[in-house]
Amino acid sequence: SVTTATLTLNGATQTIPVQAQRFNHSVALINGANTIRVSALDAAGNQGQSQTLSVTRDASVPRVRISAPISGGSTNLTSVTVTGTAVDTPALTQATLTLNGVAQTITVSGGSFSQSVNLISGSNTIAVSATDDASNIGGSGNITITRDSTAPTLTLELTDPTDTVQITVSSNEALQAAPGVTVNGSAALAMT
């Protein structure tokens, strides 16, 4: 009858108790490759040995980053291409892109992804996550992009003309550039 066994984990040995020809013992694995082997000696001096078991512990999460579009940006386009990286060892082949709460599987090739998505009018939230073979999940975090397809409303105000005219232009939203003014088919001075 066997009452103790020797467990070898990554070259370090320890004695473990055996009860009713069975044992159960927890071991702390290191990150990466681990080798485990068990041997036992019976009362007659016969030694039994298990095969070596190789176990890889992967505690690293995939590194996921969205490089485009830039968070906080705006566009008048109906779709944008989401690009970025999803890196892990071994290499990932897919990731999950979530747009406004709806997830879809996308392809990862050589650590990179590129996927066109359709935007709704207004704010859009985009995130990408990846799960490795050890069920570790890495994510990009959320980015937002606003689809604005409404042209700004401009209001012109003229003063009573004498020798000069003062033109005031106001808009209902921020403009990327100062508006230009055309008078009688010719460009007037740029506005500020």
C-alpha positions as CSV (number, residue, x, y, z in Angstrom):
1,S,0.0,0.0,0.0
2,V,1.3,3.5,-0.9
3,T,0.9,6.2,1.8
4,T,3.1,9.0,0.3
5,A,4.1,10.1,-3.1
6,T,6.7,12.5,-4.4
7,L,5.5,15.4,-6.6
8,T,8.1,17.1,-8.8
9,L,7.1,20.6,-10.1
10,N,9.6,22.3,-12.3
11,G,12.5,20.3,-10.7
12,A,11.4,21.0,-7.1
13,T,10.1,17.9,-5.2
14,Q,7.7,17.7,-2.3
15,T,6.1,14.8,-0.4
16,I,2.3,14.5,-0.6
17,P,0.0,12.2,1.4
18,V,-1.9,9.4,-0.3
19,Q,-5.2,8.1,1.1
20,A,-7.1,5.1,-0.2
21,Q,-4.6,4.9,-3.2
22,R,-5.5,8.5,-4.2
23,F,-4.1,12.0,-3.7
24,N,-5.2,15.5,-4.5
25,H,-2.8,18.3,-4.2
26,S,-2.8,21.9,-5.4
27,V,0.4,23.4,-6.9
28,A,1.3,27.0,-7.8
29,L,2.3,27.3,-11.4
30,I,4.7,29.8,-12.7
31,N,3.8,32.0,-15.8
32,G,4.9,30.0,-18.8
33,A,5.9,26.4,-19.1
34,N,5.6,24.0,-16.1
35,T,6.5,20.3,-15.8
36,I,4.8,18.0,-13.3
37,R,5.7,14.4,-12.5
38,V,4.6,12.1,-9.6
39,S,6.4,9.0,-8.3
40,A,5.3,6.6,-5.5
41,L,7.0,3.8,-3.5
42,D,5.0,0.8,-2.2
43,A,5.8,-1.2,0.9
44,A,7.7,-3.8,-1.2
45,G,10.1,-1.1,-2.5
46,N,8.6,-0.9,-6.0
47,Q,8.6,2.6,-7.5
48,G,6.0,3.8,-9.9
49,Q,6.3,6.9,-11.9
50,S,3.9,9.0,-13.9
51,Q,4.5,10.5,-17.3
52,T,5.7,14.0,-17.3
53,L,2.9,16.5,-17.7
54,S,3.5,19.8,-19.4
55,V,1.2,22.7,-18.4
56,T,1.6,26.3,-19.7
57,R,0.2,29.0,-17.5
58,D,-0.7,32.1,-19.5
59,A,-1.6,35.1,-17.2
60,S,-1.0,37.8,-19.8
61,V,-3.9,39.6,-21.4
62,P,-3.9,40.4,-25.1
63,R,-2.8,44.0,-25.8
64,V,-5.5,45.7,-27.8
65,R,-5.4,49.3,-29.2
66,I,-7.6,51.3,-31.6
67,S,-5.5,53.6,-33.8
68,A,-8.3,55.0,-35.9
69,P,-10.7,56.7,-35.7
70,I,-9.5,59.1,-33.0
71,S,-11.7,59.3,-30.0
72,G,-13.8,62.5,-29.7
73,G,-13.7,63.1,-33.4
74,S,-16.6,63.8,-35.7
75,T,-17.4,63.0,-39.4
76,N,-20.2,63.5,-41.8
77,L,-19.5,60.1,-43.4
78,T,-21.9,57.2,-42.9
79,S,-19.1,54.7,-42.2
80,V,-15.6,54.7,-40.8
81,T,-12.8,52.1,-40.8
82,V,-11.7,51.0,-37.4
83,T,-8.0,50.0,-37.4
84,G,-5.7,48.9,-34.6
85,T,-3.7,46.1,-33.1
86,A,-4.4,43.0,-31.0
87,V,-1.2,41.3,-29.9
88,D,-0.6,38.2,-27.8
89,T,1.5,35.0,-27.9
90,P,0.5,32.8,-29.7
91,A,-0.8,35.3,-32.3
92,L,-4.5,36.1,-32.3
93,T,-6.7,35.4,-35.3
94,Q,-9.8,37.2,-34.3
95,A,-11.2,39.9,-32.0
96,T,-14.6,41.3,-31.1
97,L,-15.5,44.8,-32.3
98,T,-18.5,46.4,-30.4
99,L,-20.3,49.3,-32.0
100,N,-23.0,50.9,-29.9
101,G,-23.5,47.7,-27.9
102,V,-23.6,45.4,-30.9
103,A,-20.7,42.9,-31.1
104,Q,-19.2,41.4,-34.2
105,T,-16.2,39.1,-34.8
106,I,-13.4,40.6,-36.8
107,T,-10.2,39.1,-38.3
108,V,-6.8,39.8,-36.8
109,S,-3.9,39.2,-39.1
110,G,-0.3,39.8,-38.2
111,G,-1.4,41.5,-35.0
112,S,-3.5,44.1,-36.9
113,F,-7.2,44.6,-37.7
114,S,-9.2,46.8,-40.0
115,Q,-13.0,46.8,-40.2
116,S,-15.5,49.2,-41.8
117,V,-18.5,50.0,-39.6
118,N,-21.7,52.0,-40.3
119,L,-22.3,54.9,-38.0
120,I,-25.6,56.1,-36.6
121,S,-26.4,59.8,-36.5
122,G,-25.0,61.3,-33.3
123,S,-22.6,59.7,-30.9
124,N,-21.1,56.3,-31.6
125,T,-19.2,54.2,-29.1
126,I,-16.6,51.7,-30.4
127,A,-14.5,49.1,-28.5
128,V,-12.4,46.1,-29.5
129,S,-11.6,43.2,-27.2
130,A,-9.6,39.9,-27.7
131,T,-9.6,36.6,-25.8
132,D,-6.5,34.4,-25.9
133,D,-6.4,30.6,-25.6
134,A,-6.2,30.8,-21.8
135,S,-9.4,32.9,-21.7
136,N,-7.5,36.1,-20.8
137,I,-9.4,39.1,-22.1
138,G,-7.7,42.4,-23.2
139,G,-9.6,45.4,-24.4
140,S,-9.0,48.8,-26.1
141,G,-11.4,50.7,-23.9
142,N,-14.2,52.8,-25.5
143,I,-13.7,55.5,-28.0
144,T,-16.5,57.8,-29.3
145,I,-17.0,59.3,-32.7
146,T,-19.9,61.6,-33.7
147,R,-21.6,61.4,-37.0
148,D,-22.9,64.9,-37.9
149,S,-24.6,65.1,-41.3
150,T,-26.4,68.4,-40.6
151,A,-24.9,71.5,-42.2
152,P,-24.5,74.5,-39.9
153,T,-27.1,77.2,-40.1
154,L,-25.5,80.5,-40.9
155,T,-27.2,83.8,-40.2
156,L,-26.1,87.0,-42.0
157,E,-26.7,90.5,-40.6
158,L,-26.0,93.6,-42.6
159,T,-25.8,97.2,-41.2
160,D,-27.4,100.0,-43.1
161,P,-25.0,100.6,-46.0
162,T,-23.2,103.9,-46.2
163,D,-19.6,103.9,-47.5
164,T,-18.9,100.4,-46.0
165,V,-20.9,97.4,-45.1
166,Q,-20.5,95.4,-41.9
167,I,-21.5,91.7,-42.3
168,T,-21.9,89.6,-39.3
169,V,-22.1,85.8,-39.7
170,S,-23.1,83.5,-36.9
171,S,-23.5,79.7,-36.7
172,N,-25.4,77.3,-34.6
173,E,-22.3,75.1,-34.2
174,A,-18.5,75.3,-34.1
175,L,-17.0,75.7,-37.6
176,Q,-13.6,74.2,-38.6
177,A,-12.7,77.4,-40.5
178,A,-13.9,80.9,-40.7
179,P,-16.6,81.3,-43.5
180,G,-15.8,83.3,-46.6
181,V,-18.1,85.9,-48.1
182,T,-18.7,86.5,-51.8
183,V,-20.0,89.8,-53.0
184,N,-21.3,90.2,-56.6
185,G,-19.5,87.0,-57.6
186,S,-16.1,88.0,-56.1
187,A,-14.6,86.8,-53.0
188,A,-14.5,89.4,-50.3
189,L,-12.1,89.4,-47.3
190,A,-12.1,86.2,-45.3
191,M,-14.1,86.4,-42.1
192,T,-12.7,85.9,-38.6
